[in-house]
Amino acid sequence: MQKTDYLNWEERTNVDSNHDWTIVVNQALDAASISNQNVYVMHNDNLVAGTKASLNDDQKSIKLEAPEKEYIAGEIYTLYVEQTVKSKSGKVLKQPIKMKFTIKK
């Protein structure tokens, strides 16, 4: 299996346990291409259940809602945006994205 080469966004620290993320891109996105399978959060190699990805009204940003049970204080998580997210014109992301974040204690 080929290792995916992710674009690493700057790590965030002291994040609230109920923080909703907004991922901004430079093109209008295809709402049908955004799902919890390609915009998600991992913790200790496990998928975090309960996050919800959706396209914002501006069509150039994705909202990733925090899980209802919230993130665990002091823990490190990684947010992923896979290449299968597409623009309205059908183009996939040039490179998938990942970003580590730490929940404040």
Biopython code that builds the backbone (N, CA, C, O; Angstrom):
import numpy as np
from Bio.PDB.StructureBuilder import StructureBuilder

atoms = [
    (1, "MET", "N", (0.841, -1.185, 0.000)),
    (1, "MET", "CA", (0.000, 0.000, 0.000)),
    (1, "MET", "C", (0.883, 1.244, 0.000)),
    (1, "MET", "O", (1.856, 1.323, 0.750)),
    (2, "GLN", "N", (0.544, 2.200, -0.832)),
    (2, "GLN", "CA", (1.327, 3.415, -0.954)),
    (2, "GLN", "C", (0.999, 4.368, 0.199)),
    (2, "GLN", "O", (-0.165, 4.544, 0.561)),
    (3, "LYS", "N", (2.036, 4.975, 0.765)),
    (3, "LYS", "CA", (1.838, 5.929, 1.846)),
    (3, "LYS", "C", (1.374, 7.250, 1.252)),
    (3, "LYS", "O", (1.945, 7.738, 0.277)),
    (4, "THR", "N", (0.338, 7.821, 1.846)),
    (4, "THR", "CA", (-0.188, 9.091, 1.363)),
    (4, "THR", "C", (0.694, 10.230, 1.849)),
    (4, "THR", "O", (1.101, 10.265, 3.011)),
    (5, "ASP", "N", (0.983, 11.159, 0.949)),
    (5, "ASP", "CA", (1.803, 12.315, 1.279)),
    (5, "ASP", "C", (0.885, 13.492, 1.602)),
    (5, "ASP", "O", (0.406, 14.188, 0.707)),
    (6, "TYR", "N", (0.650, 13.699, 2.892)),
    (6, "TYR", "CA", (-0.253, 14.759, 3.326)),
    (6, "TYR", "C", (0.461, 16.097, 3.440)),
    (6, "TYR", "O", (1.642, 16.161, 3.779)),
    (7, "LEU", "N", (-0.275, 17.161, 3.152)),
    (7, "LEU", "CA", (0.173, 18.516, 3.417)),
    (7, "LEU", "C", (-0.114, 18.763, 4.896)),
    (7, "LEU", "O", (-1.268, 18.711, 5.319)),
    (8, "ASN", "N", (0.922, 19.030, 5.678)),
    (8, "ASN", "CA", (0.758, 19.239, 7.115)),
    (8, "ASN", "C", (0.464, 20.701, 7.407)),
    (8, "ASN", "O", (1.299, 21.575, 7.172)),
    (9, "TRP", "N", (-0.733, 20.954, 7.922)),
    (9, "TRP", "CA", (-1.067, 22.300, 8.371)),
    (9, "TRP", "C", (-0.476, 22.497, 9.755)),
    (9, "TRP", "O", (-0.222, 21.530, 10.472)),
    (10, "GLU", "N", (-0.259, 23.744, 10.125)),
    (10, "GLU", "CA", (0.338, 24.070, 11.419)),
    (10, "GLU", "C", (-0.471, 23.485, 12.571)),
    (10, "GLU", "O", (-1.697, 23.594, 12.614)),
    (11, "GLU", "N", (0.248, 22.860, 13.503)),
    (11, "GLU", "CA", (-0.393, 22.247, 14.661)),
    (11, "GLU", "C", (-1.041, 23.312, 15.539)),
    (11, "GLU", "O", (-0.495, 24.401, 15.718)),
    (12, "ARG", "N", (-2.208, 22.985, 16.083)),
    (12, "ARG", "CA", (-2.934, 23.893, 16.978)),
    (12, "ARG", "C", (-2.901, 23.330, 18.396)),
    (12, "ARG", "O", (-2.983, 22.119, 18.598)),
    (13, "THR", "N", (-2.780, 24.215, 19.360)),
    (13, "THR", "CA", (-2.765, 23.797, 20.761)),
    (13, "THR", "C", (-3.808, 24.581, 21.547)),
    (13, "THR", "O", (-4.329, 25.590, 21.072)),
    (14, "ASN", "N", (-4.105, 24.108, 22.751)),
    (14, "ASN", "CA", (-5.092, 24.751, 23.624)),
    (14, "ASN", "C", (-6.455, 24.898, 22.970)),
    (14, "ASN", "O", (-7.114, 25.928, 23.110)),
    (15, "VAL", "N", (-6.870, 23.872, 22.260)),
    (15, "VAL", "CA", (-8.149, 23.874, 21.554)),
    (15, "VAL", "C", (-9.260, 23.469, 22.529)),
    (15, "VAL", "O", (-9.084, 22.545, 23.324)),
    (16, "ASP", "N", (-10.388, 24.153, 22.467)),
    (16, "ASP", "CA", (-11.531, 23.796, 23.314)),
    (16, "ASP", "C", (-12.027, 22.397, 22.973)),
    (16, "ASP", "O", (-11.942, 21.966, 21.824)),
    (17, "SER", "N", (-12.545, 21.691, 23.973)),
    (17, "SER", "CA", (-12.981, 20.300, 23.784)),
    (17, "SER", "C", (-14.222, 20.177, 22.907)),
    (17, "SER", "O", (-14.556, 19.080, 22.459)),
    (18, "ASN", "N", (-14.910, 21.292, 22.656)),
    (18, "ASN", "CA", (-16.107, 21.259, 21.800)),
    (18, "ASN", "C", (-15.918, 22.121, 20.546)),
    (18, "ASN", "O", (-16.886, 22.615, 19.967)),
    (19, "HIS", "N", (-14.659, 22.292, 20.141)),
    (19, "HIS", "CA", (-14.335, 23.168, 19.004)),
    (19, "HIS", "C", (-14.820, 22.578, 17.674)),
    (19, "HIS", "O", (-14.558, 21.416, 17.363)),
    (20, "ASP", "N", (-15.527, 23.398, 16.904)),
    (20, "ASP", "CA", (-15.906, 23.053, 15.531)),
    (20, "ASP", "C", (-14.858, 23.663, 14.603)),
    (20, "ASP", "O", (-14.512, 24.836, 14.746)),
    (21, "TRP", "N", (-14.352, 22.881, 13.660)),
    (21, "TRP", "CA", (-13.334, 23.358, 12.725)),
    (21, "TRP", "C", (-13.974, 23.885, 11.455)),
    (21, "TRP", "O", (-15.004, 23.379, 11.010)),
    (22, "THR", "N", (-13.351, 24.919, 10.868)),
    (22, "THR", "CA", (-13.729, 25.417, 9.551)),
    (22, "THR", "C", (-12.505, 25.293, 8.663)),
    (22, "THR", "O", (-11.460, 25.878, 8.949)),
    (23, "ILE", "N", (-12.635, 24.533, 7.588)),
    (23, "ILE", "CA", (-11.538, 24.304, 6.651)),
    (23, "ILE", "C", (-11.845, 25.110, 5.399)),
    (23, "ILE", "O", (-12.818, 24.830, 4.699)),
    (24, "VAL", "N", (-11.012, 26.116, 5.114)),
    (24, "VAL", "CA", (-11.257, 27.035, 4.001)),
    (24, "VAL", "C", (-10.381, 26.655, 2.811)),
    (24, "VAL", "O", (-9.188, 26.394, 2.961)),
    (25, "VAL", "N", (-10.994, 26.629, 1.626)),
    (25, "VAL", "CA", (-10.264, 26.362, 0.386)),
    (25, "VAL", "C", (-10.476, 27.526, -0.575)),
    (25, "VAL", "O", (-11.236, 28.447, -0.275)),
    (26, "ASN", "N", (-9.811, 27.492, -1.724)),
    (26, "ASN", "CA", (-9.883, 28.638, -2.628)),
    (26, "ASN", "C", (-10.844, 28.453, -3.800)),
    (26, "ASN", "O", (-10.910, 29.307, -4.685)),
    (27, "GLN", "N", (-11.590, 27.347, -3.816)),
    (27, "GLN", "CA", (-12.561, 27.121, -4.890)),
    (27, "GLN", "C", (-13.889, 26.668, -4.294)),
    (27, "GLN", "O", (-13.934, 26.116, -3.195)),
    (28, "ALA", "N", (-14.964, 26.907, -5.032)),
    (28, "ALA", "CA", (-16.271, 26.401, -4.607)),
    (28, "ALA", "C", (-16.228, 24.874, -4.633)),
    (28, "ALA", "O", (-15.691, 24.272, -5.563)),
    (29, "LEU", "N", (-16.797, 24.264, -3.606)),
    (29, "LEU", "CA", (-16.743, 22.813, -3.463)),
    (29, "LEU", "C", (-18.055, 22.151, -3.844)),
    (29, "LEU", "O", (-19.123, 22.763, -3.810)),
    (30, "ASP", "N", (-17.939, 20.878, -4.208)),
    (30, "ASP", "CA", (-19.098, 20.038, -4.512)),
    (30, "ASP", "C", (-19.587, 19.433, -3.200)),
    (30, "ASP", "O", (-18.901, 18.602, -2.605)),
    (31, "ALA", "N", (-20.763, 19.844, -2.748)),
    (31, "ALA", "CA", (-21.304, 19.377, -1.465)),
    (31, "ALA", "C", (-21.405, 17.856, -1.413)),
    (31, "ALA", "O", (-21.213, 17.255, -0.356)),
    (32, "ALA", "N", (-21.704, 17.238, -2.546)),
    (32, "ALA", "CA", (-21.860, 15.780, -2.589)),
    (32, "ALA", "C", (-20.541, 15.045, -2.333)),
    (32, "ALA", "O", (-20.547, 13.858, -2.008)),
    (33, "SER", "N", (-19.409, 15.749, -2.479)),
    (33, "SER", "CA", (-18.109, 15.096, -2.289)),
    (33, "SER", "C", (-17.620, 15.188, -0.844)),
    (33, "SER", "O", (-16.559, 14.654, -0.520)),
    (34, "ILE", "N", (-18.373, 15.853, 0.025)),
    (34, "ILE", "CA", (-17.951, 16.046, 1.409)),
    (34, "ILE", "C", (-18.721, 15.092, 2.312)),
    (34, "ILE", "O", (-19.952, 15.077, 2.323)),
    (35, "SER", "N", (-17.969, 14.295, 3.070)),
    (35, "SER", "CA", (-18.601, 13.322, 3.955)),
    (35, "SER", "C", (-17.710, 13.060, 5.160)),
    (35, "SER", "O", (-16.585, 13.554, 5.234)),
    (36, "ASN", "N", (-18.221, 12.285, 6.095)),
    (36, "ASN", "CA", (-17.427, 11.895, 7.255)),
    (36, "ASN", "C", (-16.368, 10.861, 6.892)),
    (36, "ASN", "O", (-15.533, 10.518, 7.729)),
    (37, "GLN", "N", (-16.389, 10.355, 5.649)),
    (37, "GLN", "CA", (-15.366, 9.414, 5.204)),
    (37, "GLN", "C", (-14.131, 10.125, 4.665)),
    (37, "GLN", "O", (-13.054, 9.531, 4.618)),
    (38, "ASN", "N", (-14.269, 11.395, 4.255)),
    (38, "ASN", "CA", (-13.098, 12.094, 3.718)),
    (38, "ASN", "C", (-12.737, 13.379, 4.466)),
    (38, "ASN", "O", (-11.741, 14.023, 4.137)),
    (39, "VAL", "N", (-13.533, 13.756, 5.465)),
    (39, "VAL", "CA", (-13.202, 14.847, 6.393)),
    (39, "VAL", "C", (-13.491, 14.295, 7.777)),
    (39, "VAL", "O", (-14.650, 14.126, 8.156)),
    (40, "TYR", "N", (-12.423, 14.012, 8.541)),
    (40, "TYR", "CA", (-12.612, 13.284, 9.790)),
    (40, "TYR", "C", (-11.458, 13.548, 10.760)),
    (40, "TYR", "O", (-10.470, 14.195, 10.415)),
    (41, "VAL", "N", (-11.610, 13.028, 11.983)),
    (41, "VAL", "CA", (-10.603, 13.189, 13.025)),
    (41, "VAL", "C", (-10.212, 11.815, 13.556)),
    (41, "VAL", "O", (-11.057, 10.944, 13.759)),
    (42, "MET", "N", (-8.894, 11.641, 13.780)),
    (42, "MET", "CA", (-8.368, 10.399, 14.353)),
    (42, "MET", "C", (-7.742, 10.704, 15.716)),
    (42, "MET", "O", (-7.235, 11.798, 15.960)),
    (43, "HIS", "N", (-7.796, 9.697, 16.598)),
    (43, "HIS", "CA", (-7.182, 9.782, 17.925)),
    (43, "HIS", "C", (-6.593, 8.414, 18.242)),
    (43, "HIS", "O", (-7.319, 7.421, 18.287)),
    (44, "ASN", "N", (-5.289, 8.357, 18.461)),
    (44, "ASN", "CA", (-4.610, 7.075, 18.721)),
    (44, "ASN", "C", (-4.949, 6.010, 17.668)),
    (44, "ASN", "O", (-5.258, 4.870, 18.013)),
    (45, "ASP", "N", (-4.890, 6.384, 16.402)),
    (45, "ASP", "CA", (-5.167, 5.488, 15.276)),
    (45, "ASP", "C", (-6.615, 5.009, 15.202)),
    (45, "ASP", "O", (-6.909, 4.053, 14.484)),
    (46, "ASN", "N", (-7.514, 5.653, 15.926)),
    (46, "ASN", "CA", (-8.931, 5.307, 15.872)),
    (46, "ASN", "C", (-9.737, 6.501, 15.376)),
    (46, "ASN", "O", (-9.453, 7.649, 15.718)),
    (47, "LEU", "N", (-10.735, 6.210, 14.573)),
    (47, "LEU", "CA", (-11.638, 7.248, 14.088)),
    (47, "LEU", "C", (-12.450, 7.793, 15.249)),
    (47, "LEU", "O", (-12.984, 7.023, 16.047)),
    (48, "VAL", "N", (-12.551, 9.119, 15.354)),
    (48, "VAL", "CA", (-13.364, 9.743, 16.388)),
    (48, "VAL", "C", (-14.812, 9.729, 15.901)),
    (48, "VAL", "O", (-15.141, 10.322, 14.874)),
    (49, "ALA", "N", (-15.662, 9.051, 16.647)),
    (49, "ALA", "CA", (-17.076, 8.951, 16.280)),
    (49, "ALA", "C", (-17.809, 10.236, 16.633)),
    (49, "ALA", "O", (-17.480, 10.900, 17.616)),
    (50, "GLY", "N", (-18.800, 10.578, 15.828)),
    (50, "GLY", "CA", (-19.680, 11.687, 16.161)),
    (50, "GLY", "C", (-19.330, 13.022, 15.554)),
    (50, "GLY", "O", (-20.060, 13.991, 15.765)),
    (51, "THR", "N", (-18.223, 13.121, 14.794)),
    (51, "THR", "CA", (-17.950, 14.375, 14.095)),
    (51, "THR", "C", (-18.862, 14.437, 12.876)),
    (51, "THR", "O", (-19.312, 13.405, 12.380)),
    (52, "LYS", "N", (-19.135, 15.653, 12.392)),
    (52, "LYS", "CA", (-20.030, 15.799, 11.249)),
    (52, "LYS", "C", (-19.459, 16.836, 10.289)),
    (52, "LYS", "O", (-19.263, 17.994, 10.658)),
    (53, "ALA", "N", (-19.193, 16.410, 9.052)),
    (53, "ALA", "CA", (-18.644, 17.295, 8.023)),
    (53, "ALA", "C", (-19.755, 17.778, 7.110)),
    (53, "ALA", "O", (-20.610, 16.998, 6.691)),
    (54, "SER", "N", (-19.736, 19.092, 6.800)),
    (54, "SER", "CA", (-20.724, 19.652, 5.880)),
    (54, "SER", "C", (-20.156, 20.890, 5.202)),
    (54, "SER", "O", (-19.233, 21.528, 5.708)),
    (55, "LEU", "N", (-20.723, 21.213, 4.053)),
    (55, "LEU", "CA", (-20.297, 22.392, 3.300)),
    (55, "LEU", "C", (-21.004, 23.619, 3.862)),
    (55, "LEU", "O", (-22.218, 23.598, 4.066)),
    (56, "ASN", "N", (-20.249, 24.688, 4.114)),
    (56, "ASN", "CA", (-20.848, 25.943, 4.580)),
    (56, "ASN", "C", (-21.533, 26.659, 3.423)),
    (56, "ASN", "O", (-21.311, 26.332, 2.258)),
    (57, "ASP", "N", (-22.362, 27.631, 3.755)),
    (57, "ASP", "CA", (-23.131, 28.367, 2.744)),
    (57, "ASP", "C", (-22.254, 29.086, 1.724)),
    (57, "ASP", "O", (-22.672, 29.287, 0.583)),
    (58, "ASP", "N", (-21.030, 29.480, 2.126)),
    (58, "ASP", "CA", (-20.141, 30.175, 1.184)),
    (58, "ASP", "C", (-19.589, 29.240, 0.107)),
    (58, "ASP", "O", (-18.993, 29.698, -0.868)),
    (59, "GLN", "N", (-19.785, 27.941, 0.281)),
    (59, "GLN", "CA", (-19.355, 26.876, -0.635)),
    (59, "GLN", "C", (-17.834, 26.767, -0.790)),
    (59, "GLN", "O", (-17.352, 25.970, -1.595)),
    (60, "LYS", "N", (-17.081, 27.557, -0.028)),
    (60, "LYS", "CA", (-15.612, 27.492, -0.073)),
    (60, "LYS", "C", (-15.027, 27.070, 1.268)),
    (60, "LYS", "O", (-13.820, 27.179, 1.485)),
    (61, "SER", "N", (-15.879, 26.590, 2.166)),
    (61, "SER", "CA", (-15.369, 26.127, 3.454)),
    (61, "SER", "C", (-16.209, 24.956, 3.963)),
    (61, "SER", "O", (-17.407, 24.850, 3.703)),
    (62, "ILE", "N", (-15.529, 24.094, 4.693)),
    (62, "ILE", "CA", (-16.153, 22.895, 5.254)),
    (62, "ILE", "C", (-16.218, 23.070, 6.759)),
    (62, "ILE", "O", (-15.241, 23.476, 7.388)),
    (63, "LYS", "N", (-17.361, 22.764, 7.330)),
    (63, "LYS", "CA", (-17.497, 22.773, 8.795)),
    (63, "LYS", "C", (-17.386, 21.335, 9.276)),
    (63, "LYS", "O", (-18.064, 20.440, 8.771)),
    (64, "LEU", "N", (-16.515, 21.128, 10.265)),
    (64, "LEU", "CA", (-16.396, 19.824, 10.898)),
    (64, "LEU", "C", (-16.785, 20.005, 12.357)),
    (64, "LEU", "O", (-16.028, 20.560, 13.154)),
    (65, "GLU", "N", (-17.974, 19.529, 12.690)),
    (65, "GLU", "CA", (-18.496, 19.696, 14.040)),
    (65, "GLU", "C", (-17.837, 18.722, 14.997)),
    (65, "GLU", "O", (-17.564, 17.573, 14.651)),
    (66, "ALA", "N", (-17.586, 19.204, 16.214)),
    (66, "ALA", "CA", (-17.003, 18.369, 17.276)),
    (66, "ALA", "C", (-17.988, 17.265, 17.648)),
    (66, "ALA", "O", (-19.197, 17.428, 17.487)),
    (67, "PRO", "N", (-17.477, 16.156, 18.139)),
    (67, "PRO", "CA", (-18.385, 15.086, 18.565)),
    (67, "PRO", "C", (-19.191, 15.525, 19.792)),
    (67, "PRO", "O", (-18.726, 16.345, 20.584)),
    (68, "GLU", "N", (-20.396, 14.978, 19.943)),
    (68, "GLU", "CA", (-21.248, 15.321, 21.083)),
    (68, "GLU", "C", (-20.554, 15.033, 22.406)),
    (68, "GLU", "O", (-20.720, 15.780, 23.370)),
    (69, "LYS", "N", (-19.781, 13.960, 22.458)),
    (69, "LYS", "CA", (-19.083, 13.590, 23.696)),
    (69, "LYS", "C", (-17.842, 14.452, 23.923)),
    (69, "LYS", "O", (-17.162, 14.305, 24.938)),
    (70, "GLU", "N", (-17.552, 15.329, 23.007)),
    (70, "GLU", "CA", (-16.413, 16.249, 23.038)),
    (70, "GLU", "C", (-15.076, 15.509, 22.992)),
    (70, "GLU", "O", (-14.992, 14.303, 23.223)),
    (71, "TYR", "N", (-14.041, 16.283, 22.684)),
    (71, "TYR", "CA", (-12.688, 15.737, 22.666)),
    (71, "TYR", "C", (-12.169, 15.637, 24.103)),
    (71, "TYR", "O", (-12.651, 16.355, 24.979)),
    (72, "ILE", "N", (-11.208, 14.771, 24.353)),
    (72, "ILE", "CA", (-10.679, 14.527, 25.701)),
    (72, "ILE", "C", (-9.584, 15.551, 26.030)),
    (72, "ILE", "O", (-8.655, 15.749, 25.247)),
    (73, "ALA", "N", (-9.703, 16.188, 27.182)),
    (73, "ALA", "CA", (-8.740, 17.206, 27.628)),
    (73, "ALA", "C", (-7.320, 16.660, 27.633)),
    (73, "ALA", "O", (-7.065, 15.558, 28.117)),
    (74, "GLY", "N", (-6.386, 17.463, 27.079)),
    (74, "GLY", "CA", (-4.976, 17.113, 27.080)),
    (74, "GLY", "C", (-4.554, 16.136, 26.000)),
    (74, "GLY", "O", (-3.361, 15.868, 25.851)),
    (75, "GLU", "N", (-5.497, 15.598, 25.244)),
    (75, "GLU", "CA", (-5.181, 14.594, 24.225)),
    (75, "GLU", "C", (-4.858, 15.242, 22.873)),
    (75, "GLU", "O", (-5.272, 16.364, 22.582)),
    (76, "ILE", "N", (-4.100, 14.490, 22.057)),
    (76, "ILE", "CA", (-3.716, 14.948, 20.713)),
    (76, "ILE", "C", (-4.566, 14.218, 19.683)),
    (76, "ILE", "O", (-4.728, 12.999, 19.743)),
    (77, "TYR", "N", (-5.105, 14.977, 18.742)),
    (77, "TYR", "CA", (-5.943, 14.463, 17.662)),
    (77, "TYR", "C", (-5.353, 14.914, 16.330)),
    (77, "TYR", "O", (-4.527, 15.825, 16.284)),
    (78, "THR", "N", (-5.783, 14.273, 15.254)),
    (78, "THR", "CA", (-5.384, 14.695, 13.909)),
    (78, "THR", "C", (-6.616, 14.794, 13.026)),
    (78, "THR", "O", (-7.390, 13.844, 12.904)),
    (79, "LEU", "N", (-6.785, 15.964, 12.410)),
    (79, "LEU", "CA", (-7.874, 16.207, 11.464)),
    (79, "LEU", "C", (-7.355, 15.877, 10.067)),
    (79, "LEU", "O", (-6.235, 16.244, 9.712)),
    (80, "TYR", "N", (-8.172, 15.183, 9.279)),
    (80, "TYR", "CA", (-7.799, 14.817, 7.912)),
    (80, "TYR", "C", (-8.829, 15.334, 6.912)),
    (80, "TYR", "O", (-10.033, 15.297, 7.165)),
    (81, "VAL", "N", (-8.336, 15.817, 5.773)),
    (81, "VAL", "CA", (-9.179, 16.133, 4.619)),
    (81, "VAL", "C", (-8.565, 15.362, 3.459)),
    (81, "VAL", "O", (-7.465, 15.677, 3.003)),
    (82, "GLU", "N", (-9.275, 14.364, 2.992)),
    (82, "GLU", "CA", (-8.741, 13.493, 1.934)),
    (82, "GLU", "C", (-8.920, 14.122, 0.555)),
    (82, "GLU", "O", (-9.696, 15.061, 0.372)),
    (83, "GLN", "N", (-8.186, 13.581, -0.400)),
    (83, "GLN", "CA", (-8.161, 14.102, -1.762)),
    (83, "GLN", "C", (-9.476, 13.910, -2.505)),
    (83, "GLN", "O", (-9.665, 14.495, -3.571)),
    (84, "THR", "N", (-10.379, 13.115, -1.974)),
    (84, "THR", "CA", (-11.649, 12.870, -2.652)),
    (84, "THR", "C", (-12.639, 14.033, -2.494)),
    (84, "THR", "O", (-13.712, 14.009, -3.098)),
    (85, "VAL", "N", (-12.295, 15.050, -1.693)),
    (85, "VAL", "CA", (-13.090, 16.278, -1.661)),
    (85, "VAL", "C", (-12.858, 16.978, -2.997)),
    (85, "VAL", "O", (-11.717, 17.195, -3.404)),
    (86, "LYS", "N", (-13.957, 17.331, -3.676)),
    (86, "LYS", "CA", (-13.840, 17.894, -5.024)),
    (86, "LYS", "C", (-14.407, 19.303, -5.115)),
    (86, "LYS", "O", (-15.283, 19.699, -4.346)),
    (87, "SER", "N", (-13.877, 20.046, -6.082)),
    (87, "SER", "CA", (-14.437, 21.358, -6.393)),
    (87, "SER", "C", (-15.697, 21.148, -7.234)),
    (87, "SER", "O", (-15.956, 20.044, -7.715)),
    (88, "LYS", "N", (-16.478, 22.223, -7.406)),
    (88, "LYS", "CA", (-17.686, 22.124, -8.234)),
    (88, "LYS", "C", (-17.353, 21.721, -9.665)),
    (88, "LYS", "O", (-18.177, 21.116, -10.351)),
    (89, "SER", "N", (-16.133, 22.061, -10.120)),
    (89, "SER", "CA", (-15.730, 21.704, -11.482)),
    (89, "SER", "C", (-15.214, 20.273, -11.572)),
    (89, "SER", "O", (-14.818, 19.822, -12.646)),
    (90, "GLY", "N", (-15.219, 19.549, -10.433)),
    (90, "GLY", "CA", (-14.828, 18.142, -10.450)),
    (90, "GLY", "C", (-13.376, 17.855, -10.138)),
    (90, "GLY", "O", (-12.961, 16.696, -10.150)),
    (91, "LYS", "N", (-12.589, 18.893, -9.855)),
    (91, "LYS", "CA", (-11.177, 18.685, -9.538)),
    (91, "LYS", "C", (-11.025, 18.249, -8.086)),
    (91, "LYS", "O", (-11.680, 18.781, -7.190)),
    (92, "VAL", "N", (-10.144, 17.266, -7.870)),
    (92, "VAL", "CA", (-9.843, 16.820, -6.503)),
    (92, "VAL", "C", (-8.787, 17.745, -5.900)),
    (92, "VAL", "O", (-8.124, 18.493, -6.618)),
    (93, "LEU", "N", (-8.637, 17.687, -4.583)),
    (93, "LEU", "CA", (-7.589, 18.467, -3.927)),
    (93, "LEU", "C", (-6.232, 18.071, -4.502)),
    (93, "LEU", "O", (-6.006, 16.902, -4.816)),
    (94, "LYS", "N", (-5.337, 19.033, -4.639)),
    (94, "LYS", "CA", (-3.990, 18.735, -5.138)),
    (94, "LYS", "C", (-3.277, 17.781, -4.193)),
    (94, "LYS", "O", (-2.524, 16.909, -4.624)),
    (95, "GLN", "N", (-3.523, 17.955, -2.904)),
    (95, "GLN", "CA", (-2.858, 17.140, -1.894)),
    (95, "GLN", "C", (-3.787, 17.013, -0.690)),
    (95, "GLN", "O", (-4.397, 18.000, -0.278)),
    (96, "PRO", "N", (-3.904, 15.816, -0.122)),
    (96, "PRO", "CA", (-4.719, 15.683, 1.086)),
    (96, "PRO", "C", (-4.060, 16.446, 2.241)),
    (96, "PRO", "O", (-2.858, 16.708, 2.219)),
    (97, "ILE", "N", (-4.857, 16.794, 3.237)),
    (97, "ILE", "CA", (-4.399, 17.656, 4.330)),
    (97, "ILE", "C", (-4.526, 16.927, 5.658)),
    (97, "ILE", "O", (-5.447, 16.137, 5.866)),
    (98, "LYS", "N", (-3.579, 17.207, 6.559)),
    (98, "LYS", "CA", (-3.753, 16.755, 7.935)),
    (98, "LYS", "C", (-3.243, 17.829, 8.879)),
    (98, "LYS", "O", (-2.326, 18.583, 8.554)),
    (99, "MET", "N", (-3.858, 17.883, 10.060)),
    (99, "MET", "CA", (-3.479, 18.877, 11.054)),
    (99, "MET", "C", (-3.648, 18.286, 12.451)),
    (99, "MET", "O", (-4.728, 17.827, 12.825)),
    (100, "LYS", "N", (-2.560, 18.307, 13.210)),
    (100, "LYS", "CA", (-2.619, 17.855, 14.601)),
    (100, "LYS", "C", (-3.172, 18.975, 15.458)),
    (100, "LYS", "O", (-2.922, 20.154, 15.207)),
    (101, "PHE", "N", (-3.934, 18.584, 16.482)),
    (101, "PHE", "CA", (-4.384, 19.578, 17.454)),
    (101, "PHE", "C", (-4.471, 18.940, 18.832)),
    (101, "PHE", "O", (-4.776, 17.756, 18.974)),
    (102, "THR", "N", (-4.195, 19.752, 19.838)),
    (102, "THR", "CA", (-4.196, 19.306, 21.230)),
    (102, "THR", "C", (-5.294, 20.036, 21.986)),
    (102, "THR", "O", (-5.429, 21.256, 21.895)),
    (103, "ILE", "N", (-6.065, 19.275, 22.726)),
    (103, "ILE", "CA", (-7.169, 19.830, 23.514)),
    (103, "ILE", "C", (-6.598, 20.368, 24.821)),
    (103, "ILE", "O", (-5.767, 19.721, 25.459)),
    (104, "LYS", "N", (-7.057, 21.568, 25.217)),
    (104, "LYS", "CA", (-6.517, 22.136, 26.451)),
    (104, "LYS", "C", (-6.947, 21.328, 27.668)),
    (104, "LYS", "O", (-8.010, 20.709, 27.693)),
    (105, "LYS", "N", (-6.080, 21.358, 28.672)),
    (105, "LYS", "CA", (-6.319, 20.576, 29.904)),
    (105, "LYS", "C", (-7.271, 21.287, 30.839)),
    (105, "LYS", "O", (-7.579, 20.773, 31.914)),
]
sb = StructureBuilder()
sb.init_structure("model")
sb.init_model(0)
sb.init_chain("A")
sb.init_seg("    ")
for serial, (resi, resn, name, xyz) in enumerate(atoms, 1):
    if name == "N":
        sb.init_residue(resn, " ", resi, " ")
    sb.init_atom(name, np.array(xyz, "f"), 0.0, 1.0, " ", f" {name:<3s}", serial, name[0])
structure = sb.get_structure()
